[in-house]
């Protein structure tokens, strides 16, 4: 099972395409899932066209949320932050869930979803 963390990031200027590509390589190499959110924009960073579109349409003046799900979340974020250091105004960890907490939340969510699709008991 994985760790799950979210970070709020504010940029001072748009990222260069090479920086976005390096982020993509970092997450694919480490086997993480990474999601980006800002207002109505949502991107699964594992899909390069969606990732590039997110940064094309995002508002640089507003912060965005980065959610990382994987086995080495802190290490992955540190690598991304190092690549972007000249562009980041502010960066903070919003939430961090350990492996055990994520397992419990996934199990709860799974059971809840099953209860929604399972046929009712007929008596």
N, C-alpha and C positions, 0 to 999 in steps of 0.2 A: 504494500500500500504506500501511498505518497504523502508528502507534506503539501500544504496549501498556504500560500501567502498572497497578500494584496498590497500594492504600493501606490501611493498617489504621487504623480510626477508633474512638475511644471517646467516647461522648456522656455528658454529665452529666444531661441530662433529655431526654424525648421531643421530637422536632421537631414544629412546628406544621404543619398541613395546607398552609398557604400556602408554607412553606419547601420542602415536598416538591414542590408544584406548580411552584415556581420552578426546582428541580433538573430536573424533567421538561422544562420549557421550554428550559433551557440545553442539555440533551443533544439534544433534537430540533432545535433551531435550529442547532447545530454539527455535526449528522450523526454523532454518536458512538454507539457501543454501550456501555452501562454495565450491569454486573451487580453484585448485592449478595449476600453470603453471610454467614451466621451459623449455626453448628451445622447443623441440618437445613433451615434456611430458605434458599432461593435465589430471586432475583427478577431478571428481565430488566426493567430500568428503562424500556425503551421501551414497555412495556405498563402503562399507568397503573393499572389495577386490581391487577396483581401488585405494583407498586411501593407502592401504598397498603397492601396486605395485609402486605407485608414489615415496614413500620414499625409496623403495628398489632400484629403478633405477636412482633416482636423483643424481646430482653431488653436493656434499656438499660444494665444493669450489665456486660454482656459486649461486647468489641470486635467489630466486623464488618469484613469485607473489601469494598472497592470496587474493581472492575476496570473500567478505561476503555480502550476500543479506538477509535482515531480519528486524525484528522490533526493535531489541536491538543490533545492530552491534557493537557499542563501548564496551558494556558490554561483549559480546561474545569474542571479540578480547582480551580484558584485561584478561579474564579467560585463554584463550589459551596461551597468552604471559607469564602469571604467571606459567603455567605448564612447559613451555619451557625455563624459564629464564636462566638456567645454560648452555643452548645450543645456545642461540642467541648471535651473534656478533653484529649485527645491525638490526634495525627494524624501518621502517618509513612508515607513511601513504602517499600514492601517490595521491589518489583521494577520495573524500567524497561527496556523493550526498544525499541531504535531500529528504524527502518523496515527496515534491512538485515537485522537479526537476525530480525525478525518474518517477513520474506520467506523466509528460510532455514528457519525452523521450520514455516511453513505448507507449504512445498514438501515438506519431510520428512514431515509429517503426511499430506499429500495422497498422496504416493507409498506410504506405509505403508497407508493405507486402500484404495487401489487394489489393492495386493498381496493384501489380505484378500478382496476380492470378485472379483478376476480369476480366471478358470478356470486350473487348473494346466496346465502344458505336458504334452501327451500324446506319448510317444515310442514 
